[in-house]
Each structure stands twice: as structure tokens, then as C-alpha cells.
Amino acid sequence: MIIIKPIEVKGHQVIGIEVTLPKTTLLAITTEHGYIMCGALDIRLLNEKLKERRIVAGRAVGVRTIEQLLDAPLDMITLEAELHGIHPGMKGSDALVKMTDAVNYR
């Protein structure tokens, strides 16, 4: 099953995506400029093989719901996310707010 729903985070609209798979659930929350995701996100791949895409993303591990993803600290982020003031340990919701700030994006 796939669930896609709008979510309000500190006055900003984002989109939550939940994909139920056998023995796991993929979770992501996206903005126009970036996204956060559960532990399935391969940050090293984004930083190394896809660096030219300048993807703004962060990963939180051990989350099982969209609400947990919003509250969890990010354990890894992309190099591009770091350029926009996002850092490991930042709550998912705080990172999403930074990702909604179009002024910071090229």
C-alpha cells in the first residue's frame, strides 16, 4: 500500500509518503527542494555517485511512522544539505523547514 498525504510542519506544507513493503515500510517527507527519509536512504550514493545532482536530503534511522520521522534526529545528510544549514542531529521537522526556504536554493 502507498499513502501520500499533505502535512503541515511549522506553517509549511510538505508531503508525507509511506510505502508498505513485505517486512518493511519506506518513509519519506518531501519539500520542493529536498527530502528526509528513513534508514533505507543511501546518503553515500547521493554524495558520491550523484553529487552533480546536488540533492538536499537527510536520513533518520529506527523510525516506523511519519510522525517519528518528523521528530527523529537526522543521522546522516548530504553534502548539499549541509550547505543549506542542515546538520546531523537536527530534528526532521527542523530540516524540512530549512528545505522549504526557497531563498537559500540556486
C-alpha positions as CSV (number, residue, x, y, z in Angstrom):
1,M,0.0,0.0,0.0
2,I,1.1,3.5,-0.7
3,I,-0.1,6.5,1.3
4,I,0.6,10.1,0.2
5,K,-0.6,12.9,2.4
6,P,0.0,16.6,2.9
7,I,1.4,17.5,6.2
8,E,1.8,20.9,7.9
9,V,5.2,21.4,9.6
10,K,5.6,24.7,11.4
11,G,3.4,26.6,9.0
12,H,4.9,24.9,5.8
13,Q,3.2,22.3,3.6
14,V,5.2,19.1,2.9
15,I,4.2,15.7,1.5
16,G,4.5,12.5,3.5
17,I,4.9,9.3,1.7
18,E,4.6,5.8,3.2
19,V,5.2,2.7,1.2
20,T,4.3,-0.6,2.9
21,L,6.5,-3.5,1.6
22,P,7.0,-7.0,2.9
23,K,8.7,-6.9,6.2
24,T,9.4,-3.1,6.0
25,T,7.9,0.3,5.4
26,L,9.6,3.1,3.5
27,L,9.0,6.6,4.8
28,A,9.8,9.9,3.2
29,I,8.7,13.5,3.6
30,T,9.4,15.8,0.7
31,T,9.5,19.6,0.0
32,E,10.1,21.4,-3.2
33,H,13.8,21.5,-2.6
34,G,14.7,18.3,-0.6
35,Y,13.5,15.4,1.5
36,I,14.1,13.3,4.6
37,M,13.7,9.6,4.6
38,C,14.0,6.5,6.8
39,G,17.2,4.4,7.0
40,A,16.7,3.0,3.5
41,L,18.2,6.2,2.0
42,D,21.8,5.7,0.8
43,I,23.4,9.1,1.6
44,R,26.8,7.9,0.4
45,L,25.4,7.1,-3.0
46,L,23.9,10.6,-3.2
47,N,27.2,12.3,-2.1
48,E,29.5,10.2,-4.3
49,K,27.8,8.9,-7.4
50,L,25.1,11.5,-7.7
51,K,27.0,14.5,-6.4
52,E,26.4,16.6,-9.6
53,R,22.6,16.5,-8.8
54,R,23.2,18.5,-5.6
55,I,20.4,16.6,-3.7
56,V,19.3,18.1,-0.4
57,A,18.4,15.1,1.8
58,G,18.7,13.6,5.2
59,R,18.2,10.2,6.8
60,A,16.8,9.2,10.2
61,V,17.2,5.5,11.3
62,G,14.9,3.5,13.5
63,V,11.7,5.3,12.5
64,R,8.5,3.4,11.8
65,T,6.0,6.2,11.2
66,I,5.9,9.6,9.5
67,E,5.4,11.2,12.9
68,Q,8.6,9.5,14.2
69,L,10.4,10.7,11.1
70,L,9.4,14.3,11.9
71,D,10.7,14.0,15.4
72,A,13.8,11.9,14.9
73,P,17.3,13.4,14.7
74,L,18.9,13.0,11.3
75,D,21.9,10.7,11.5
76,M,23.3,11.5,8.0
77,I,22.8,14.3,5.5
78,T,24.0,15.0,2.0
79,L,26.8,17.5,1.4
80,E,24.3,19.8,-0.3
81,A,22.0,19.7,2.7
82,E,25.0,20.8,4.9
83,L,25.4,23.9,2.6
84,H,21.9,24.9,3.5
85,G,22.3,24.8,7.2
86,I,21.1,21.3,7.8
87,H,23.2,19.1,10.1
88,P,23.3,15.6,11.7
89,G,21.3,15.6,14.9
90,M,18.8,18.2,13.6
91,K,15.2,17.1,14.0
92,G,13.5,16.0,10.8
93,S,10.9,18.7,11.1
94,D,13.5,21.5,11.5
95,A,15.4,20.2,8.4
96,L,12.2,20.3,6.4
97,V,11.6,23.9,7.4
98,K,15.0,24.8,6.1
99,M,14.3,22.9,2.9
100,T,11.1,24.9,2.3
101,D,13.0,28.2,2.3
102,A,13.4,28.9,-1.4
103,V,15.7,31.9,-0.8
104,N,18.5,29.5,0.1
105,Y,18.3,27.5,-3.2
106,R,20.1,28.0,-6.5
